[in-house]
Each structure stands twice: as C-alpha cells, then as structure tokens.
Amino acid sequence: MSGLSGLTSLSGLGAGSLGSQTNVLGGLLGGAVNGALSVAAWRGVTFWMPNSQDEAGRRMLQIWFPGRDDFRTQDFGAQDGPIRVSGLIIGDDYVIRAKRMRTALMLAGSGTLVHPWWGAIQCRLVQPGTVSFSDGEIRMARFQATFVRVPVQATSKGLFAAIEDTLTSVLTQADALVDQGVLALRSILSPLTLPLALVSAVSSSVSVARGVWDAVTGSTAALPVRTAAAAPLAALAGGVSVPVANSDTTYADSVTTLLAGVPAAVAQAVSPTASAAIAPADAVSGVDDDDIDPAVATTLLITATQSLRAAGQTAAEQAADPASVRGLMLGATLVTAAQAVAAASSLTYASQDDALTWRDRLLAMLDDLISDIETLAGTSGAAVPISGMLGALRDSKAAITADISERLGRLPAVISVTVPRQMSAWLVAYAVAGDNTAEVEDVWTDLVARNGLRQPAVTSPGTLRVLQPGDLT
C-alpha cells in the first residue's frame, strides 16, 4: 500500500509509468495566435483548442401510448455525453506533431485529455479522429476527435477498499503534480530557436536548484539521503548542453531530469518500498539498498520545496528573463512537492495527533504553492498551465485530507494527564495504566518520549500527553 511501481525515466515512453501521460508533450507554444487560443493535450501531444462541445444531461426514454398526445418518461441515470474537440497544430514542426497526434489517436485504452477549461480528464476515443492539411494553411494542421469520459468504478473491493482507494488517490494526485511540472517546463522550453535570455534562465535555475539541494542534503545526518542524492547532485553540477536546434522535447526533458533528479532519488529510496512520483533512471541507480526513513524523506522534501520557492523568487528578481526563471523554478518546486506527497504515503502514524500534524504540514506546503501560482497568473511572461497546476494542487489537498481522515479512526488517541504536584513519571504511568499493570512500562516509555522528559524521576506539575492505554502495544 505504500509505493508506486513501474517507474521510468523521462526519456522513456513506458505506458502506465508516472509522468507518462505527458511524456511526449512538446511542440511550439509560440506564434501570433498564442494569446487567442488555449493549450490542450491528448496523450501528451499538445495542440490549440479554439473550441469544444461537451454534452451532459440524463438518459431519458420517452414512452408514447395509443390515443394519447402526452407521453411518459423513464430516467436511466446521468448521461456524461461526448466531448467534441476541434484542434489546431501550429508551428514549424506541425507535420511531425500531426503524425504524433495520429499515433496517439490510434492507441488503445484510456488516456489523459488536458482540457483548457475542464482540466485533466481520463477519456476514451469513441470514434476515429480526423487530421487534415491544406496548401492554403502553411505550418498548420487541423484535427477533430470525439471523446467520452471514463466512468468512475463503483465496484466494492471488500473490507480494505476504502484504505486502498484513499492511498491510490494520493499517489494519483502526486502523479498529476508531476505531469503539471513537466508540462510547465516543456511549455517554457518549447521555442525552436532558444533566446540567449532563456538559456541563461535555464542555467540560473539549475544553479539555484543545485545550491538548494546541496544545502538541504548537506544539513541532514542521514547517510542514505546523501548516498541517494550523490548522482543527481553531480548531474546538476554538470549542467545541460544547449542544442543548436530545439526541434523536439529532448532539451526540455534534459532540464526536467536535472531538476527532478534529487527529489526523485530521495523518494525512490524511501523505506519500505519505492514511492517516487517520477524517477529518472540515472537519479536512482545504486540506492536500492539504502532505505530512507519516510519521515526523514518527507521532512527533507517539504523543506526543499520551501527553499526552492524562496530561492526561485530571489533568482527571478535578479534575472534578465524573470518570467522564465519563475516558471522553471515553479516546475522544479511542483515536482519536489509531488515527491513529498509520495514519500508521505509510506508514513506510519503513532497517533491521531501525529497524523493530523503531518496532514497540516503537507497541506500548508500545497497552499504555499497555490499562492505562488495565483500570483504568477497575474503576471505576463512565460506560458505555463496555470489552471492545470491549480487543479492538481487542489486535488492533491483533497486526496491527502481524505486519506488522513480514513486512517484517523484506526489510530490511537492521545490523552492529557494533569500532574498536580512534582512526582515520578513511574507514578504517573501506574495511574494511567490502572489495573492493567502490564502496560505500565509502555505508558512510561511513551510519556518520556512524547513529552521530552529529561528527568523522569522528577516530573514537574502540569499537563502530560500520552497514548490512551490499550493502544500502546
């Protein structure tokens, strides 16, 4: 219940791997129509969506009777009708991307439709799409497709269905955060000819990320963390080569792999199983034998997320292309936050208070990112999927809240014990354990650890907190 499998590198195209829904996302996001049309994607292939139609209603059957002008109706439930999409593929690489779209339309099974108004939707193609060219429309291809939403599975899985479903939801939303981070980086790094200011923004972002991760991993005493981070930190130090022509997503993927390498490696090494939401292969090699405690990993990733936010804002203020730096650092921060959410799925909670504390830390981290994105939405500059990011973050918050709420009922409560005068913690433990003397030692151990008692033999008056007796075994 605590991990994700089937991880792949950003350069791979493994179906079902985390991040794979946007793994081939690319193309040019520039041009004269940039401000007029909305960016969408099907199975990771981007296009402009000038309009779409979505049918919704009820599945009604009209029944007529002989000799009567009125009729009766029978309601067969909600009708999630088809989504009809008209798309434009614009840019110097329009033929290449039209071929990719044609391939995507022929793939079996469900896929992710990134809709500029509805957000990310799991859909199936219900009839063949059409891709068309015209000699009067140079550098542009048109296509039309009709999709239907994948229905939510309502079948019961038995006693542990709710537990599995809430955890799956958390990991699914972590994956969605990764998708949005990858999409942001590819959107920014899509120009066919890379301006000098954009190349400088990439160099600055990689340098800032390296500084943050050097500081965060260097401040921990956990050897497995430093071992896991060694290879991706070395890759950050090496930087990325700038291509002569940026005709595909190779450059963007290289930058993404660098920025995602350390958090992916840390989350990948979380004990007891790997739970990285995105895992470049070169970032996690050689760390399988060095498990990292989930609490250590989650704390480190939350800290890194906050440090990347602050460092990114400072770097943007000093950059020649502040919008690009802000967008690149936001993408790196989203991927790191996704790793924190994924690593937190392996946490075991000692009490209800413990679970609520971790929930609040994760939600505060996501709230900060929402605030950053809302601020970014009010500025002009680099094109990033604002609505998709906000949607993924809010869905992650809802999934985390649901998962913790599901677990709370199975966790022991922490009670408060009033100590009226100075006394030994052993006396307090005997009083709390009551008739069950077998629990006295466990109560005493929890009292000392939970309240940080330096001298348990002489406990000062006040209030102590301890797990409720009966829940200590």
C-alpha positions in Angstrom: 0.0 0.0 0.0 2.9 2.3 0.3 4.6 2.6 -3.0 4.5 3.1 -6.7 5.9 0.8 -9.3 6.8 0.8 -12.9 8.8 4.0 -12.7 10.6 5.2 -15.8 13.0 7.8 -16.9 11.8 11.0 -18.6 13.4 9.9 -21.9 11.3 6.7 -21.9 7.8 6.2 -23.2 6.7 3.5 -20.8 2.9 3.4 -20.7 1.5 3.4 -17.2 4.6 4.9 -15.6 4.2 8.0 -13.5 4.6 11.1 -15.7 3.9 9.1 -18.8 0.7 10.9 -19.6 2.7 13.9 -20.5 5.9 12.1 -21.5 5.7 13.1 -25.2 4.3 16.5 -24.6 6.1 19.1 -26.8 5.7 21.3 -29.8 5.8 25.0 -30.3 3.8 27.2 -28.0 4.7 30.4 -29.7 3.2 32.3 -32.6 0.7 35.0 -33.4 -2.2 33.1 -32.0 -0.6 32.4 -28.6 -2.8 34.8 -26.8 -6.0 33.9 -28.6 -6.1 30.1 -28.3 -5.9 27.7 -25.4 -3.3 24.9 -25.0 -4.6 21.4 -24.7 -3.1 17.9 -25.0 -4.2 14.3 -25.8 -1.9 11.6 -24.5 0.8 14.2 -24.1 0.6 15.7 -27.7 -0.1 19.4 -27.4 -2.4 21.4 -29.6 -4.5 24.6 -29.6 -8.2 24.1 -28.8 -10.2 27.0 -30.1 -13.5 25.4 -29.2 -15.0 22.2 -27.8 -18.5 20.9 -27.1 -19.5 18.8 -24.1 -22.8 17.1 -23.7 -24.3 16.4 -20.3 -27.8 15.5 -19.1 -30.0 12.5 -18.3 -30.6 9.3 -20.2 -34.3 9.6 -20.8 -36.6 7.3 -22.7 -39.9 8.7 -24.0 -42.8 6.4 -24.0 -46.0 7.1 -26.0 -49.4 5.3 -25.7 -52.0 4.9 -28.5 -54.7 7.6 -28.4 -52.8 9.9 -26.1 -50.9 13.1 -27.1 -48.8 13.2 -23.9 -46.0 10.8 -23.0 -44.2 9.3 -20.1 -40.5 9.2 -19.4 -38.2 6.7 -17.8 -34.9 8.0 -16.3 -32.0 5.7 -16.8 -29.5 7.9 -15.0 -26.9 10.6 -15.7 -25.6 11.0 -19.3 -21.9 12.0 -19.5 -22.0 12.8 -23.1 -19.2 13.0 -25.7 -16.7 15.8 -25.8 -16.2 17.0 -29.3 -12.9 18.7 -29.8 -11.6 20.8 -32.7 -7.8 21.3 -32.5 -5.1 23.2 -34.3 -1.4 22.1 -34.5 0.6 25.1 -35.3 4.4 25.6 -35.7 7.4 24.7 -37.8 7.1 21.1 -36.6 3.4 20.8 -37.4 3.8 17.7 -39.6 5.8 15.8 -37.0 3.3 16.6 -34.3 0.4 15.8 -36.6 2.0 12.3 -37.0 2.3 12.0 -33.3 -1.3 13.0 -32.8 -2.3 10.4 -35.4 -0.4 7.8 -33.5 -2.0 8.9 -30.2 -5.4 8.7 -31.7 -4.8 5.0 -32.6 -3.6 3.9 -29.2 -5.8 1.6 -27.2 -7.3 2.2 -23.8 -8.0 5.4 -21.9 -5.7 8.4 -21.9 -5.5 11.9 -20.4 -7.1 14.8 -22.2 -5.8 18.1 -20.9 -8.7 20.4 -21.5 -8.1 24.2 -21.1 -11.5 24.6 -19.4 -12.3 21.3 -17.8 -8.7 20.4 -16.7 -7.2 16.9 -16.9 -9.8 14.2 -17.8 -9.4 10.5 -18.3 -11.1 9.8 -21.6 -11.5 7.3 -24.4 -11.7 8.0 -28.1 -15.1 6.7 -29.2 -14.8 7.2 -33.0 -11.9 7.8 -35.4 -10.4 11.3 -35.3 -9.6 13.3 -38.4 -6.3 15.0 -39.2 -6.4 17.4 -42.2 -3.9 19.6 -44.1 -4.4 22.4 -46.6 -2.0 24.1 -49.0 -3.6 27.4 -48.0 -2.7 26.9 -44.4 1.0 26.6 -44.1 2.5 25.5 -40.8 -0.9 24.3 -39.5 -2.8 21.1 -39.3 -6.3 20.6 -38.1 -7.9 17.7 -36.4 -11.2 16.7 -34.8 -11.9 14.0 -32.3 -14.8 12.9 -30.0 -14.0 11.6 -26.5 -16.1 10.2 -23.6 -15.1 10.4 -20.0 -14.0 7.2 -18.3 -16.7 6.3 -15.7 -15.7 6.1 -12.1 -15.5 2.4 -11.0 -18.0 1.9 -8.2 -17.4 -1.8 -7.6 -16.5 -2.8 -4.0 -13.1 -4.3 -3.2 -14.1 -5.6 0.2 -13.1 -4.5 3.7 -9.9 -2.7 2.8 -11.3 -0.9 -0.3 -11.5 2.5 1.3 -8.0 2.2 2.6 -6.6 1.3 -0.8 -8.7 3.8 -2.6 -7.6 6.8 -0.5 -3.9 5.9 -0.8 -4.3 5.3 -4.5 -5.9 8.7 -4.8 -3.0 10.4 -3.0 -0.5 8.7 -5.3 -2.6 9.5 -8.4 -2.6 13.2 -7.5 1.1 13.1 -6.9 1.5 11.8 -10.4 -0.8 14.6 -11.6 1.5 17.2 -9.9 4.5 15.7 -11.8 2.6 16.0 -15.1 2.0 19.6 -14.4 5.6 20.3 -13.5 6.8 18.5 -16.7 4.2 20.4 -18.8 5.3 23.7 -17.3 9.0 23.1 -18.2 8.2 21.9 -21.7 6.0 24.9 -22.3 8.7 27.3 -21.3 11.5 25.5 -23.3 9.5 25.0 -26.5 10.8 27.7 -28.8 12.5 26.4 -31.9 15.3 28.9 -31.6 16.4 29.3 -27.9 16.9 33.0 -27.0 20.0 33.8 -25.0 17.9 35.1 -22.1 16.1 31.7 -21.9 19.3 29.7 -22.0 20.6 32.0 -19.2 17.4 31.4 -17.3 17.9 27.6 -17.5 21.5 27.9 -16.3 20.4 30.1 -13.4 17.6 27.7 -12.4 19.9 24.7 -12.5 22.4 26.6 -10.4 19.8 27.7 -7.9 18.4 24.1 -7.6 21.9 22.7 -7.1 22.5 25.3 -4.3 19.3 24.4 -2.5 19.9 20.6 -2.7 23.5 21.0 -1.6 22.2 22.8 1.5 19.3 20.6 2.2 21.1 17.2 1.8 24.2 18.5 3.5 22.3 19.5 6.6 21.0 16.0 7.3 22.8 13.4 9.3 21.2 10.6 7.4 23.8 8.8 5.3 21.2 7.2 3.0 20.0 10.6 1.9 23.4 11.8 0.9 24.0 8.5 -0.9 20.8 8.7 -2.8 21.4 12.3 -3.8 25.0 11.9 -4.8 24.5 11.0 -8.5 21.7 13.6 -9.3 23.7 16.3 -7.5 26.7 15.5 -9.7 24.4 15.8 -12.7 23.2 19.2 -11.5 26.8 20.3 -11.2 27.5 19.3 -14.8 24.5 21.2 -16.2 22.9 20.6 -19.6 24.2 21.3 -23.1 22.2 23.7 -25.2 21.2 22.3 -28.6 21.7 24.0 -31.9 18.1 23.4 -32.9 15.3 22.8 -30.4 13.0 20.8 -32.7 11.7 18.3 -30.1 11.5 17.9 -26.3 14.9 16.5 -25.8 16.3 19.7 -24.3 13.3 20.3 -22.1 13.4 16.6 -20.9 17.1 17.0 -20.1 16.4 20.1 -18.0 13.5 18.4 -16.3 15.6 15.3 -15.5 18.2 17.5 -13.8 15.7 19.5 -11.7 13.7 16.3 -10.7 16.7 14.1 -10.1 17.4 14.7 -6.4 13.8 14.6 -5.1 13.1 11.6 -7.2 16.1 9.7 -5.8 15.2 10.6 -2.2 11.6 9.4 -2.7 12.7 6.3 -4.6 14.9 5.2 -1.6 12.1 5.6 0.9 11.6 2.5 3.1 9.9 0.1 2.9 9.3 0.4 -0.9 10.0 3.0 -3.6 7.3 5.7 -3.9 8.9 8.3 -6.1 6.3 10.0 -8.3 8.9 10.4 -11.0 12.2 8.7 -11.2 14.9 9.4 -13.9 16.9 6.2 -14.1 20.2 7.9 -13.7 18.9 9.5 -10.5 18.1 6.4 -8.5 20.7 3.8 -9.6 22.6 2.3 -6.7 20.2 3.4 -3.9 18.0 0.4 -3.5 20.0 -1.0 -0.6 20.0 2.3 1.3 16.4 2.8 2.6 15.5 6.2 3.9 13.0 6.6 6.7 9.8 8.0 5.3 9.6 10.7 8.0 13.2 11.9 7.2 12.5 11.9 3.5 9.2 13.7 3.7 10.6 16.4 6.1 13.6 16.9 3.8 11.4 17.2 0.7 9.0 19.7 2.4 12.0 21.7 3.5 13.4 21.6 -0.1 10.1 22.7 -1.5 10.0 25.8 0.7 13.7 26.5 -0.1 13.1 26.2 -3.8 10.2 28.7 -3.6 12.3 31.3 -1.8 15.4 30.8 -3.9 13.3 30.9 -7.1 11.7 34.2 -6.2 15.1 35.7 -5.5 16.6 34.4 -8.7 13.7 35.7 -10.8 14.1 39.2 -9.4 17.7 39.3 -10.5 17.3 37.6 -13.9 17.2 39.1 -17.4 14.2 36.8 -18.1 12.3 36.7 -14.8 9.2 35.1 -16.1 11.1 32.1 -17.5 13.1 31.7 -14.3 9.9 31.9 -12.2 8.3 29.3 -14.4 11.3 26.9 -14.4 11.6 27.1 -10.6 7.9 26.6 -10.2 8.1 23.4 -12.3 11.0 22.2 -10.2 9.1 23.0 -7.0 6.0 21.2 -8.2 8.0 18.0 -8.9 9.6 18.2 -5.5 6.2 18.7 -3.8 4.9 15.7 -5.6 7.8 13.6 -4.2 7.0 14.9 -0.7 3.4 13.7 -1.1 4.5 10.3 -2.5 7.0 9.8 0.3 4.4 10.7 2.9 2.3 7.8 1.7 4.8 5.5 3.4 4.5 7.2 6.8 3.2 5.2 9.7 1.4 7.3 12.3 1.7 6.6 16.1 -1.4 8.5 17.0 -4.3 10.7 15.7 -2.3 13.8 16.6 0.7 12.5 14.6 -1.4 12.0 11.5 -3.0 15.4 11.8 0.4 17.1 12.3 1.7 15.5 9.0 -1.6 16.4 7.2 -1.3 20.0 8.2 2.4 20.2 7.1 1.6 18.8 3.7 -1.5 21.0 3.2 0.5 24.1 4.2 3.1 23.2 1.6 0.5 22.9 -1.1 -1.3 26.1 0.0 2.0 28.0 -0.4 2.3 26.7 -4.0 -1.2 27.6 -4.8 -0.5 31.2 -3.6 2.6 31.3 -5.8 0.7 30.2 -8.9 -2.1 32.6 -8.3 0.5 35.4 -8.1 2.1 34.1 -11.3 -1.3 34.1 -13.0 -1.4 37.9 -12.5 1.9 38.5 -14.4 2.7 38.3 -18.0 5.6 36.2 -19.5 6.3 32.5 -19.9 3.2 30.4 -20.7 2.6 27.8 -18.1 -0.5 25.7 -17.4 -1.9 27.8 -14.6 -5.4 26.1 -14.4 -3.9 22.6 -14.6 -1.4 23.3 -11.8 -4.1 24.8 -9.5 -6.4 21.9 -10.2 -3.7 19.3 -9.5 -2.7 21.0 -6.2 -6.3 21.3 -5.0 -7.0 17.7 -5.9 -3.9 16.7 -4.0 -5.1 18.6 -0.9 -8.5 16.8 -1.1 -6.8 13.4 -1.6 -4.5 13.9 1.4 -7.3 15.1 3.6 -9.5 12.1 2.6 -6.6 9.6 3.2 -5.8 11.0 6.7 -9.4 11.1 7.7 -9.8 7.5 6.6 -6.9 6.5 8.8 -7.8 8.5 11.9 -10.5 6.1 13.1 -7.9 3.3 13.3 -5.3 5.3 15.1 -4.9 5.6 18.9 -5.9 8.8 20.6 -3.6 10.9 22.7 -5.0 11.9 26.1 -3.9 14.6 28.5 -3.0 13.8 32.1 -2.8 16.5 34.8 0.1 16.2 37.2 -0.9 18.1 40.4 2.5 18.1 42.0 6.1 17.0 41.4 6.3 13.2 41.2 8.0 10.4 39.4 6.8 9.5 35.9 6.5 5.9 37.1 3.7 7.0 39.5 2.0 8.8 36.6 2.4 5.7 34.4 0.8 3.5 37.1 -2.1 5.9 37.5 -2.7 6.0 33.7 -2.4 2.2 33.3 -4.8 1.5 36.1 -5.5 -2.2 36.8 -3.5 -3.3 33.7 0.0 -3.3 35.2 1.4 -5.0 32.1 1.0 -1.7 30.3 2.9 0.4 32.9 6.3 0.2 31.1 4.8 1.1 27.7 3.0 4.0 29.3 6.2 5.2 31.0 8.2 4.9 27.7 5.6 6.9 25.8 5.4 9.6 28.5 9.1 10.1 28.4 9.4 10.2 24.7 6.3 12.2 23.9 6.9 14.9 26.5 10.7 15.0 26.3 11.2 14.4 30.0 14.8 14.9 30.8 14.5 13.7 34.4 11.6 11.2 34.5 12.2 10.6 38.2 11.1 14.2 39.0 8.2 15.3 36.8 7.1 18.9 37.3 3.4 19.8 37.8 1.5 20.5 34.7 -0.1 18.5 31.8 1.4 15.5 30.1 0.3 13.8 26.9 0.3 10.1 26.4 -1.3 7.5 24.2 -4.5 6.1 25.6 -3.9 2.8 27.5 -4.7 -0.2 25.4 -3.3 1.4 22.2 0.3 1.1 23.2 1.0 -2.4 22.0 
